[in-house]
């Protein structure tokens, strides 16, 4: 089963409220994603969002320097997710644009203001929404979203695990990168890991040949994205039914898919 846009976004809100994830991903307690009201001024520039007239519709964010438009971002839905109010590193404004449609797409635009206005980085986050988290101490905010690199991989969209990603701003590179420290979690106790993996073996064994258990690689992804890759591989070894062929092919395919994600 696939999710239409309205259902997907409603599910996101419910997942945050209930502490669960999308399609098997586990969500942490999240900050509220409150859009920044427009219009507003940043120095000599004015930032505003207006509806787009005509058959295409949608919205457009425009940055004006007097009467001159210095930047325009147009999409079905455009939101200012963050505005810097203190001195410090990182973008001055973070804009999200959503293309509409059943499964795509949200793009994060990192915008800096100075003598010119420029989008310094674009982050494509597919079916996820963006949550901006205060990092404190005049640091650029962290960015949280779900990584849909495993969407439709051996499962329907609704059953596809989507692990959470945290990005931090790297002042040296002047761009957002994966924040391993914020994503890292302690290794679960070995008896708990073994019990969870063993509990998946029987339902996995009942599946027809060529079908796999999304809960398995959902748990594996949670371990990988929290800095526990060896534990993820061990979970696979324990959960895989001994009489079922194909484990090493599955492992290789999983690792190949993982390389297309955010880590």
N, C-alpha and C positions, 0 to 999 in steps of 0.2 A: 504494500500500500504506500502511495506517495501522499505528501501533505500539500494542500494548497497554502498560499501565503497566509491567509487569515488564520488558518488552523495552526500553522507553524509558529506564528508570532504569539498566538494565544497559548500554545504549548510552552513556549519559552517563558512567558510570565508565570505560568503555573509551575514550571520546573524550578524557577528561582524561589517561588513561595514555598514549595514543598521540599526543597533541598535535593531534588533529583535532577537527572540530566536529560538531554535530548537523545532519543534512540539508544539508550544504554549508557550514555556518559554520565558521570557523577558530577553534580554541581556543588560548589562551595557557596556559603552565604555571600551574596553579592551586594555591592553598593547600588543605589538606585541610579538608573540612567535618566537624568533629568536634562532635557535640552536647554541650551542657553537661549534666552529670548532675543529676538532681533526686531528692529535694527539696533545696532550699537556702534560706537566710535572707538577706534584704536588709533591714537595719534591723529594724523590728518585724514585717515581713511574711514569710510563708512561701510559697514557690513550689513547687508539686508537680504532677506529671502522673500521672493515674490512668486505668485503663480505665473505659469507660462501660458500665454494666450495661444489660441489656435487648436488645430486638431490633435497635436501631439500631447498637449497638456503638460502636467508635471510641475516642477518647481525649479527655480534657479537662484543660487546664491551669487550675489554680485558684490565685489569690493570696488568702491569708487574712491578716486582721488579728485575731489571736486566733481567736475562733470565727466571725468575720464574713467571708464571702467578698466580696472587693472587686472581683474580676475573674474571668471564666471564659471560656476559648476552647475550643470543642469542634469536633472534626473527625475524619475517619478516622484521621489521623496528626498528632500535634502534637509539636513539637520546640523546645527552647530552643537557638537557634543562637549566642547571644552573651549574656554577662553582664558588665557593667562592673565592674571591680575597683579602678580608680583614679578620682580626681577628674578631671573634664573634661566636655566638651560631649557632647551626643548622648543617645540613649536609654539607660536603665539595663539593659533586657533586650530582645532581639530574638527573637521567636517566629515559627516558620513553622507553618502549618497546611495540610495536604494533603487535598483532598476525596475522592480516590479516583476511579476510573473510567478510561476508556480515554485521555482526553486532557485531564484538568483536575483540579483547578487548585491551584496553590500560592499562598498569600497570606502576605505578610510583615507582621507586626504590630510596630510600634515602641512600646514600653511605657516610661513614666516613673513613678517612685516618688517620693512626697513626702507631703504631708498626705493626698493621695488617690492612687489608682492609675488611670492612664488610658492608653488606646491613642491616641497622638498622631498616628499616620500608618499607613495601610494601603497596601501596594504589591502589586498583583496581578501575578504573574509567569508566569501561565498554566502551560505545560508545563515550564518551567525549574525547576531547583533553585537554592537560594541558596548562595553562597560568601561568607564574611565574611573580610575582609582587614585586618590590622593596618595602620593609617595612621601609627603612631608619634607621639611627642611629645604623649601624652595626648589625641590627637584621637579623635573617634568613628571607628569602623572604616569602611572602604569596603565597598560591597556590589557583588558581581559576579553577573550572571546573563545568560541568553540572551533576546533579544527575539523573541518569536514573532509579531510583527505581520504577518509575511508567510506565516504558516502557511496552506496551501491556496490561496495566491495563484498561479494558473496552474500549479499543481503538486500532487502528492500531499503528504501530511504528511511522509513519509520524505524527500522531495526538497526540502522547503521550507527555504531558508537561514534561519538564526537568528543574527544578529550578536551579539557580546558587548557588554554594557552595563556601565559602572561608574558607581556613584552615590557621592557624597560628602555628608556632613552639612553643611548651611548653617546656622551658628549664628544668623544674623540672621533667617532665615525659620523656623528651628527645624524643618526637614524635610530629607529627602534629595532631591537634585537631580542631574542628569547631571554627571559629572566629565569635562569636555572635555579637561582637561590629562592625565588618566590614560589617556584613550582615544586621544589624538592619537598618530599615527605619522608618520614622514617620508614625503614623497611618493616613491613608487617611481621608479626611473630610467625615463626616457621610453622607452628602447628595450625595457626589460622589459615595461612596460605595453603597448606596441604589439604585442610578440610574443605576449603572453598573449591580448590581445583578438583578434588575427588567428588564433590557434589555435582559437578558438571559432567562427569564421565558417563553416567548412565543415560541421561537425556541426550547426550551427544551420540552415544552408541545406537540409540533408537532411530536416528535420522537416516534417511536413504543415503546411499553412497553418492558422493558428490555434493552433499549439503553439509553445512557447518553450523556451529552454534555461535551466534553473535555475542552472547554473554561471555564467551571465552576470550575473544580478542578485545571485547570491551574492557574486561578486567586486565588483560595484558597491556592495553594502551594506558590505562590508569597507572600501572606500574612503570611503564616506560617514561611517560610524561612527568612522573614524580621522581625520576632519577634512579629507577630500580630495574634496569634492563635485565640483569641476570635473573632476578626473581620472575620477570615476565616469561623468560625462556623456560624456567623451571616449572612454572604453572602450566605451560603448554605440554611439557613432558608428562606431568602428573595427570592432567585432564584428558589427554588423548587416549581413547580406548586402545588397549594393547593389540587387539585383533584387527584394527582398522588401518589400512595402508594409507600412505600419502602424507605422513606427518612432516617429513623433511621438505617436501614440495610446498606444503602449506607454510612452513617456517620461512622458506626462501621468498615466497610470494608476499608474506606479511612484511618482511624486512624491505623488500622492494617498494611496496606501497608506502611504508613508513618514510622512506627517503623523499617522497613527494609532499610530506607534511611540513610542519613549522619547526621541527627540531633540527 
